[in-house]
Amino acid sequence: MKILMTPELLAQLQNLETVSVVSCESMEEIVGESYCSGNTSNPTITLSKVRSLKLNFLSQLTFVFRGIMLCPSLHYFEASYCEKLSPPHIEIKEGCKLQMQKAWMGQEIYWKYDSQEQEHEQEDKYTDENFWHGI
């Protein structure tokens, strides 16, 4: 499986609160755009109830979504052992990109966002522009 779901399928899942994908060797995209439909230059999807997004051991994952993901309820994001992952464009509110925190797991860098930790740890914040430097 190279794509977990399309935006059209995701639109049917209005009550989705948690996305957790682990150890899918061939997964390349979480939300794969159906390129034969409409505007693909800068698509936006809204996931109003998603609170947690965890991606682990996805060696071929390159994108969470190729556009903007608006996730107003997101409290936790983690991507570990996803070596090819391009920085996702996730917004908690429109126009406000998610800030991530860099952490280490052995020799592997992983990235996470935890809304409760962000309130307490100001010095280790990274914007998405420098979030991916060095990967």
N, C-alpha and C positions, 0 to 999 in steps of 0.2 A: 504494500500500500504506500503510494507516494504522497497522497493528499488525504488528510483526515476528513475534511468536509468542505463543501462549497459555500459561498456566501448565501446562496439560495436555501440550502439545507439549514444553515445557521439561523436564518431568519425565521424558521419554523420552531426554533428552540428558545422561545422567549423567557422561559424559566430556568435556563441553564445558569448554575452558580459556580461550578467547579469544572476545570479542564485539567486533567492530569494524563500525560502521555509519557510512557516509560519503555525503553528498550525496543524500539521499533527501528530496526536497522535501515530500512529503505524509505522511511518517512522524510520527505523533502519540504513539505509545507503543512502547516496546521490548517489554515484556511486558504484553499487554493482557488484563485479567481477563475471563473469560467470566461475565458478570453473572447468568446464569441458574443458576449452580451455587453451592451452599453459602454459606458465610459470606464476604461481601464487605466487611464493616466494617473489618477489620484483618488481611487475609490475609498470610501469611508464606510465602516460598519459600526453599529452601536450594539454593545453587549451590556445592557443596562443592569443585569443582575449578577454578572460574573464577579465573584469575590476572590477567586484563587486560580492561578494559571501556573502549572508546574510542568516543566519539560526536562527530562533526564535521560541520558544515554541515547541520544538521537544523533548518531554520527553523520548522517547525511542531511540533517535539517538545515535549510538555508534561510527560510523565512517563516515567521509566525503568520504574517499577512503582508502582502505587497503594498498595501495602502495604510490608512490610518484606522486604528482601533480605538473607539471611544468607549471607555470602561469606567463609568462613574462610581461603581460600587467596588472596584478592585482594591483589595487590601494586601494581596501577596502575589508576587511574581518571582519565579525561580527558573533559571536555565543553567543546567550543569551538564558537562560532558557533551556539549553541542558545539563542536569545534568549528563548524562551517556557518554557524548562525549569523546572519546579518542583523544589525540592530533593529529591533521592532519599533515602530512608531505607535506608541500607546499613550493615550491621553486620559487623565482622570476627569478633567473638564475640558471643554473645547478650547484649543489654543494653548493648553498647558501640558507639555510633554512630561512623561513619567521620569522621575529621578531614580537612579539605580545606585546600588552599593556594591563595590567590588569586594569579593571575599576569596579565600583560598581553601581548597579541599585537596590536601596533599600537594602535588605539583600542578594541579589543574585549577585554573581560574574559573569561578562561576559568578554569576550575576544574580542579584535579587533585589526586590523591592518589598519592604514590609512597612506598612503604614504606621504601625506602633513603634517600630525601631526608628523610623524617620523622625518621629516627634522627639526622640531622645538623643539621637546622634547627628549633630549638625556638621561636624568636621569631615566626615567621610562621604558626603553626598557627591554624586556625579550626575551631570546632565547627560542626555543621550549623545551629545556631541563628543564628550571625552570618555564616556562610558565604555566604548569599544576600543579605545586606543590600546595598542600592544597585543591585540589578539591576532 
